[in-house]
Amino acid sequence: MAEYIEREEALNELCMRSEATFSLTGKPILDVNYVEAIKAVPAADVRPVVRAKWSCKRTNEHDGDWYCTACNKELTIYMGNREDRYAFCPYCGALMENGNG
């Protein structure tokens, strides 16, 4: 699985760990190649993971109306367990904690 980091935090860590010489202003002078290499890496298009659960509005747990606890939109699921069929909410994309996601 890919890992994502904040570019600014990576640059700050590089400043802290580098054996750089300091300018008259007290800021470290880094090797420009390292800084430019970090800045040149393209940003990933990521978003936070939203987690939710299916909540039942009927007593029959295998057929009936369920709603997503993230967006509160209702979904009717027939023939089978909701966890087997919907690991994500089809409306908001939330990952269902009690699903197979």
C-alpha positions in Angstrom: 0.0 0.0 0.0 1.3 3.5 -0.8 2.1 5.9 1.9 1.6 9.6 1.7 3.4 12.4 3.6 3.2 16.1 3.8 5.8 17.8 1.7 6.3 20.6 4.1 7.0 18.2 7.0 9.5 16.3 4.8 11.4 19.5 4.1 11.3 20.4 7.8 12.6 17.0 8.8 15.4 17.3 6.2 16.4 20.7 7.7 16.5 19.2 11.2 18.5 16.2 10.3 20.9 17.7 7.8 24.5 18.5 8.8 24.0 21.9 7.1 26.0 25.0 7.7 24.0 28.0 9.0 23.7 31.3 7.3 23.9 34.6 9.1 20.1 34.5 9.7 20.4 31.3 11.5 18.6 29.2 8.9 20.3 26.1 7.6 21.8 26.1 4.1 20.7 22.8 2.6 22.0 21.1 -0.5 19.6 22.5 -3.2 19.5 19.1 -4.9 17.7 17.5 -2.0 15.2 20.2 -1.6 14.4 20.4 -5.3 14.1 16.6 -5.4 11.4 16.7 -2.7 9.6 19.6 -4.4 9.7 17.8 -7.8 7.8 14.7 -6.6 4.2 15.2 -7.8 1.5 15.5 -5.3 -0.9 12.6 -4.9 -4.6 13.1 -5.2 -5.7 11.7 -1.8 -8.6 12.2 0.5 -9.3 11.1 4.1 -11.0 7.8 4.6 -14.6 8.2 5.9 -15.7 5.2 8.0 -19.4 4.4 8.7 -21.7 1.5 9.5 -24.9 0.1 8.0 -27.7 0.7 10.4 -31.0 -1.3 10.1 -34.4 0.4 10.0 -36.3 -3.0 10.0 -36.1 -6.0 12.2 -35.3 -8.4 9.3 -31.5 -8.1 8.9 -31.3 -9.9 5.6 -33.8 -7.9 3.5 -34.8 -4.4 4.1 -33.9 -0.8 4.5 -30.5 0.2 5.8 -28.9 3.6 6.1 -25.3 4.8 6.1 -24.3 6.4 9.4 -22.1 8.9 7.5 -24.5 10.3 5.0 -27.9 9.0 6.4 -29.0 7.9 2.9 -31.2 4.9 2.8 -30.5 1.7 0.7 -32.7 -1.3 0.3 -30.7 -4.5 0.2 -32.3 -7.8 -0.9 -31.1 -11.3 -0.9 -28.2 -11.6 1.3 -26.2 -9.9 4.0 -25.3 -6.3 3.6 -21.7 -6.8 4.5 -21.3 -9.2 1.5 -22.8 -6.8 -1.0 -21.8 -3.3 0.1 -18.5 -2.7 1.7 -18.8 1.0 0.7 -21.7 3.3 0.7 -22.8 3.8 -3.0 -23.8 7.4 -2.2 -20.9 8.9 -0.2 -18.2 6.3 -0.6 -17.8 5.7 3.1 -15.9 2.5 4.1 -18.3 0.3 6.1 -16.7 -0.8 9.4 -19.0 -3.8 9.5 -18.4 -4.6 5.9 -15.7 -6.3 3.9 -13.8 -3.2 3.2 
